[in-house]
Amino acid sequence: MTFWLINIIWAVISVRSYNKEIEDDTKRQLDLWNRLHEKDQNQFAVNINQNSPDLKTSSQRTIEVSVKPNLQDWIKNNRGKTINDYFSKFGR
């Protein structure tokens, strides 16, 4: 009888402790989320290197998109490959 009582008390204490950790973590994440979204949302980065050979024009991007196969067809034709392989090859 004492063994069961000790186990029940230990279980209750463990669950309450775990739930407290989860709540604290959730509060920290919510606080971080709120701080990130309170900042000025109008900030943006500009690439000033206009002569870069890696710079793609919009016409090049549309060509790549039209050549990109459908995800379902690609998976059928490439057995053993994952969705990550598809996105690493063709991008999003």
C-alpha positions in Angstrom: 0.0 0.0 0.0 2.8 2.4 0.9 4.6 1.6 -2.4 1.5 2.6 -4.4 1.1 5.8 -2.5 4.7 6.8 -3.0 4.4 6.1 -6.7 1.3 8.1 -7.1 2.8 11.1 -5.2 6.0 10.8 -7.3 3.9 10.7 -10.5 1.9 13.8 -9.6 5.0 15.7 -8.7 6.7 14.7 -11.9 3.8 15.6 -14.1 3.4 19.0 -12.4 7.1 19.7 -12.8 7.0 18.8 -16.5 3.9 20.9 -17.1 5.6 23.8 -15.4 8.6 23.5 -17.7 6.3 23.4 -20.8 4.5 26.5 -19.6 7.7 28.4 -18.9 9.1 27.4 -22.4 5.8 28.5 -24.0 5.9 31.8 -22.2 9.5 32.4 -23.4 8.6 31.6 -27.0 5.5 33.9 -26.9 7.6 36.7 -25.4 10.2 36.2 -28.2 7.5 36.1 -30.8 5.9 39.4 -29.5 9.3 41.1 -29.4 10.2 40.1 -32.9 6.8 41.4 -34.3 6.9 44.6 -32.3 9.9 45.8 -34.3 9.6 47.9 -37.4 8.3 45.7 -40.1 9.3 48.1 -42.9 13.0 47.1 -42.6 14.4 45.3 -45.7 17.8 44.4 -47.1 18.9 45.6 -50.5 21.6 43.9 -52.6 23.7 46.7 -54.0 26.0 44.4 -56.1 24.2 44.7 -59.4 27.0 43.2 -61.5 27.0 39.8 -59.8 27.1 36.9 -62.3 24.7 34.9 -60.0 22.0 37.6 -60.3 19.1 36.0 -62.0 16.6 38.0 -64.0 12.9 37.4 -63.8 12.8 35.9 -67.3 15.4 33.3 -66.2 13.3 32.5 -63.1 10.2 31.9 -65.2 12.1 29.5 -67.5 13.3 27.5 -64.5 9.8 27.4 -63.1 8.3 26.1 -66.4 11.1 23.4 -66.6 10.5 22.3 -63.0 8.5 19.0 -62.9 5.5 18.4 -60.8 6.4 17.1 -57.3 4.1 14.0 -57.6 5.5 13.1 -61.0 9.1 13.6 -59.8 8.6 11.3 -56.8 7.0 8.6 -59.0 10.0 8.8 -61.4 12.7 9.0 -58.7 12.0 6.2 -56.3 14.1 6.3 -53.1 14.4 10.1 -53.3 12.8 12.4 -50.8 11.0 15.7 -51.0 14.1 17.3 -49.6 16.0 16.0 -52.7 13.4 17.6 -54.9 13.6 21.0 -53.2 17.4 21.0 -53.1 17.5 20.4 -56.8 14.7 22.7 -58.0 14.1 25.1 -55.1 10.8 26.1 -53.8 
